[in-house]
Amino acid sequence: MRECSISAGKAESMEPSETIKKRFRKINKTDIAYSAGMLDADGCIAGHCRNGSTNFIAVFPFTGNDYKVAVWLRSLWGGVIDVAHKERTDRPAVYALRLRKEEAVRYLKLVKQFLRIKRGQAEAALAYHS
């Protein structure tokens, strides 16, 4: 799995797991495929290391400057919207949707079939958490 880092503070808080479980039944195949394409194109699957060992995965299905896209993806998958880079006069703010643990595993299980570039990373992350 490739590493990536996101800095800065949270812009949104995580929703309860029960809400996430209910939400996954409502996601249509087109939204799953679209989400997979965003992960393949501009997302990241990373292991979080603590004390020299990887203890959970983090998935960033979206990183970009369109906050509405981050909010829409969060409405499907849950997670937290981080501000990766604050807005400056020479560039807009960059947002990243972060999924961890249960959210990341559920997301990867559903989008894996549509991934082309990061399928191997998704399979490795899922194998780690099985």
N, C-alpha and C positions, 0 to 999 in steps of 0.2 A: 504494500500500500504506500502511496506517495504521501509525504507530509505536506501540510500547509498550515499556516498560522493566521489567525484573525485577531487583531487587537482592537482595543477600544471597548466601550460599554454596551450593555444591553439596551435595546430599544423596545423590546416586547418581552413578556414573561411566558413561560411554558404553561400549557394547559394540562389539566389532570389527565392521567392515563385512561380513565374510564371514558372520557370524551373522545380521546384519540381512538380507542377501540371501536366505538360507535361510528366514528367518522370514516374509518377505513372501509366499511361496508358500502358506503355511498359513492366512492370514487369510481368514475366510469373509465373505460379502457382508453379512451382518447386522452383524458387528463393524465393517466398513468404513463402513457407513451410520450406525451409532451414533457412531463416531468423528467422522464428518463433522458430525453434529448437534451434538456437543460443541464443535467448532471454530466452527460457525455461531453457537451460543448464547453461548459464553464464551471463545472462543479468540482468537488474534491472529496475523496474518501481517505480518512486519516486515522491512524492509531494514536491514542493519547498515552504518552509515557509518563510514568511516575515511579520514582525510585528504581529506574533501570528496566522496568517491565511494562509492557502494554497492558492497560487494564480495561479499556473500552474503546469503541470506535466512535468517530464523529463523522458525520456526512454533511457536506455543504452543497445541497442541490442547486443553489443559486448564489451567485455573487455578481452584483451589478448596481447601476445607479437608479434603476426604476423601482422605487419603494412599493408601488402598486403590485408589481410582479411578486415581490417578496411576501407581501401581505396575502395575495391570492394563494401562493404555494403554502404558506403557513396555515391558511384556512383548510387546505387539503390534508396536510401532513403533521401539523403541530410544530413544535420547535420554538426557537428563539431567533428573533431578528437582531443581529449585531450590526453596529456601525463599524465597518472595516476601515474606512477612511472618512474623516470628517470633511465636510464641504469647505473648500477654499475658493479664493477668487479665481484661481486657474483651473479648477476641476470641481465637478459635483460630488456630493457624498456618495460613498459606495456601501451598499448593504449586503449582508450575507445571512442566509437562513441556515441555522445550525440545528441538526438533529443528532441526538445522542441516545445511546443504549437502546431501549425498547423501540423508540420512534425510528431510529436509524435501521434497526434490524427489520422492522415491518416494511419500511420504505424500500429497502434493498430487495426484500423478497418479492415485492410487487413490481418493481421497475427492472429487475435483472433481465427478464426475458426480452426487453426492448433495448438494452444497452449494447452498443457496438464497440466502443473504445474502452470503457471501464468495466466491462463484464468480469474480467479476471480479478480485478481489485474487489468488486462486489462479492464474488464467490469466495475469495480469501477472507474477507471480513465476516461473511456469514459462517464460514467454516470455523473461524476463531470463536464465534459466539454460539456455536451449536453444542 
